[in-house]
Amino acid sequence: MSMKPRSGKHGNGARVLEAQLYEPVSRLPLFRIQMRAVAHEVSFGRKRVDLVGVTAAGDVVAVEFKVRDWKRVLWQAAINQLFADFSYVAVWHGALKYLDLVLLKQKGIGVIVIGEDGARTVRRATRSPILRLVHREEVLATVVQQAAASDAPSLEAVS
């Protein structure tokens, strides 16, 4: 897949779709090596989480992709901390300047940047301080179900 942006305007004139951000993030070692199950568009309450993965150690990792509506991404990533051990935002490199990096750091939310040459983790997420096991189990069941219904890796070893 070409990393050349196509649609969804950024302040720098580049255009990109959220869907174009999935592949480079999936090639990060966090997902390529550590994940045992991955699901897209996972329902959580009234929202959908763009990408949720479960590591071999059983940690739940959530990623919100953003190409616009920058103020909303902090809210989305913070809500994900209710079920995810680690919460990230992923943006096209030209959009990094729109994020409140200080507030994201204070909340323990990690940042992934995607560019022409792929994705890189700018800052790793810290373990969620507001994790609720009831929400975690709900999302984990959804990820297991979606992974079983697709070609995604299985969670049998970690669930």
Number of C-alpha atoms within 10 A of each C-alpha: 6 9 15 13 18 12 13 14 14 17 11 9 10 16 16 21 17 17 11 19 23 18 14 18 23 18 14 16 12 14 18 11 12 15 24 22 27 26 22 17 13 19 14 17 10 5 12 14 21 20 20 26 27 27 18 17 12 17 18 24 24 27 26 23 25 21 21 19 8 16 11 10 22 20 11 19 25 20 18 29 26 20 25 30 22 26 29 30 24 27 26 26 17 17 19 17 10 14 16 13 16 9 11 21 15 9 19 22 26 22 23 23 22 24 16 12 10 17 22 18 18 13 16 15 21 16 17 19 12 14 17 14 12 11 17 20 14 13 21 25 14 17 27 22 15 18 20 15 10 11 10 16 15 21 22 11 9 13 12
